[in-house]
Amino acid sequence: MNYLGLILKNPFRNKTRASLAIVGIAIGIATIVALGLVTSALQSSTETTLKAGQAEITVMTNGSNSFQSSADLNLTQLDNVKAISGVKDATGVLTERVNLNSSSSSSQGFGPSGFSVTGIDSSKLTLAGINASSINGTIYSGSANEIIIGKTAAANQNKTIGDTVTLYNQTFKIVGIYETGSFMTDGGAYMSLSKLQNLTSNSNKISNILVKVNANANVTQVSQAITNTYPTLTTTTALDQAKMVNNLLSVINTATWAISLLAIVIGGVGVINTMIMSVYERTREIGVLKAVGWTSKRILGMILGESIVITLAAAVVGTIVGTVLVEGGLMIYGITALKPVFTLDLFVRAFGVALLVGVIGGIYPAYRASRLAPTEALRYE
């Protein structure tokens, strides 16, 4: 048995203890990988949304937000916004969260039992980030009971083109399935604005206004002009939404680093315990090795190497588990629009944490083993 062979074999002499140590460290690594994949997926989805060529400004009434707004705007206000200098195009949308096969609205979000239905003029779908090239099928007409749904919603509801859904006790035919890359947009559905207004008794009412500015206009200045001219209105820009998402990603990144630190501390303690027990059990063996000429440096390198082998094995297990959890979770919940991005930085972080745990956890047991006197070690029972 050569030197490297000993380092690879020795950690697994006691399989139970090695397995427990690997599991303990792998849990921390799996969490790091899972959070990193979720962060990358959210960032990729946000970038896709911002590059879709959709409206740069969303106009609402004071007290509303872009995620939940009531139908308290009207078409007259839409015309007023269109008249603001710098506005290239604008359209009103009405958003309702509904249950399928139900006539009532729902407060539930996206998922198997309900989704967000948005009413918008079919000619203005690009302002919502939905281009003709992103639709598999056709666009709904203004008069017929037709609807298009996002890829995520279609997967959640197990629906395809030609199927029907019941909304507000009326049957609607699915004429198209769209995919924008935004997990929120792809989790909903779109239909004619006038049709949704009639269904919800919101004649001439809209939830918010989507605004596209001129190519040479400043988005911030146009946004301020709208709120200055009409104080009852509030606006949010695509940049504001990106900043909110970036703040969320920063929180997740901070949590990831905190978990990394926790994994180092807990994993380090576990490895120290495992390696100290291993050194105690092999005291006579270490004495024999020193008696036949092994130097203290060689002993130290062997024990430290065994510690690193355990943590690197944990990194492999943790990376696989974290990846499976994220991919499986997105598949189970039908969130097909969120696509994890596998980056070198994420795996370097995971294996870097594992390597650091191995060094920290193994340095003391390795030093202790290297300081054993051969005569004392050989007498050890």
Rosetta blueprint (number, residue, H / E / L):
1 M L
2 N L
3 Y H
4 L H
5 G H
6 L H
7 I H
8 L H
9 K H
10 N H
11 P H
12 F H
13 R L
14 N L
15 K H
16 T H
17 R H
18 A H
19 S H
20 L H
21 A H
22 I H
23 V H
24 G H
25 I H
26 A H
27 I H
28 G H
29 I H
30 A H
31 T H
32 I H
33 V H
34 A H
35 L H
36 G H
37 L H
38 V H
39 T H
40 S H
41 A H
42 L H
43 Q H
44 S H
45 S H
46 T H
47 E H
48 T H
49 T H
50 L H
51 K L
52 A L
53 G L
54 Q L
55 A L
56 E L
57 I E
58 T E
59 V E
60 M E
61 T E
62 N L
63 G L
64 S L
65 N L
66 S L
67 F L
68 Q L
69 S L
70 S L
71 A L
72 D L
73 L E
74 N E
75 L H
76 T H
77 Q H
78 L H
79 D H
80 N H
81 V H
82 K H
83 A L
84 I L
85 S L
86 G L
87 V E
88 K E
89 D E
90 A E
91 T E
92 G E
93 V E
94 L E
95 T E
96 E E
97 R E
98 V E
99 N E
100 L L
101 N L
102 S E
103 S L
104 S L
105 S E
106 S L
107 S L
108 Q L
109 G L
110 F L
111 G E
112 P L
113 S L
114 G E
115 F E
116 S E
117 V E
118 T E
119 G E
120 I L
121 D L
122 S H
123 S H
124 K H
125 L H
126 T H
127 L H
128 A H
129 G L
130 I L
131 N L
132 A H
133 S H
134 S H
135 I E
136 N E
137 G E
138 T L
139 I L
140 Y L
141 S L
142 G L
143 S L
144 A L
145 N L
146 E E
147 I E
148 I E
149 I E
150 G E
151 K H
152 T H
153 A H
154 A H
155 A H
156 N H
157 Q H
158 N L
159 K L
160 T L
161 I L
162 G L
163 D L
164 T E
165 V E
166 T E
167 L E
168 Y L
169 N L
170 Q E
171 T E
172 F E
173 K E
174 I E
175 V E
176 G E
177 I E
178 Y E
179 E L
180 T L
181 G L
182 S L
183 F L
184 M L
185 T H
186 D H
187 G H
188 G L
189 A E
190 Y E
191 M E
192 S L
193 L H
194 S H
195 K H
196 L H
197 Q H
198 N H
199 L H
200 T L
201 S L
202 N L
203 S L
204 N L
205 K E
206 I E
207 S L
208 N E
209 I E
210 L E
211 V E
212 K E
213 V E
214 N L
215 A L
216 N L
217 A L
218 N L
219 V H
220 T H
221 Q H
222 V H
223 S H
224 Q H
225 A H
226 I H
227 T H
228 N H
229 T H
230 Y L
231 P L
232 T L
233 L E
234 T E
235 T E
236 T E
237 T E
238 A H
239 L H
240 D H
241 Q H
242 A H
243 K H
244 M H
245 V H
246 N H
247 N H
248 L H
249 L H
250 S H
251 V H
252 I H
253 N H
254 T H
255 A H
256 T H
257 W H
258 A H
259 I H
260 S H
261 L H
262 L H
263 A H
264 I H
265 V H
266 I H
267 G H
268 G H
269 V H
270 G H
271 V H
272 I H
273 N H
274 T H
275 M H
276 I H
277 M H
278 S H
279 V H
280 Y H
281 E H
282 R L
283 T H
284 R H
285 E H
286 I H
287 G H
288 V H
289 L H
290 K H
291 A H
292 V L
293 G L
294 W L
295 T L
296 S H
297 K H
298 R H
299 I H
300 L H
301 G H
302 M H
303 I H
304 L H
305 G H
306 E H
307 S H
308 I H
309 V H
310 I H
311 T H
312 L H
313 A H
314 A H
315 A H
316 V H
317 V H
318 G H
319 T H
320 I H
321 V H
322 G H
323 T H
324 V H
325 L H
326 V H
327 E H
328 G H
329 G H
330 L H
331 M H
332 I H
333 Y L
334 G L
335 I L
336 T L
337 A L
338 L L
339 K L
340 P L
341 V L
342 F L
343 T L
344 L H
345 D H
346 L H
347 F H
348 V H
349 R H
350 A H
351 F H
352 G H
353 V H
354 A H
355 L H
356 L H
357 V H
358 G H
359 V H
360 I H
361 G H
362 G H
363 I H
364 Y H
365 P H
366 A H
367 Y H
368 R H
369 A H
370 S H
371 R L
372 L L
373 A L
374 P H
375 T H
376 E H
377 A H
378 L H
379 R H
380 Y L
381 E L
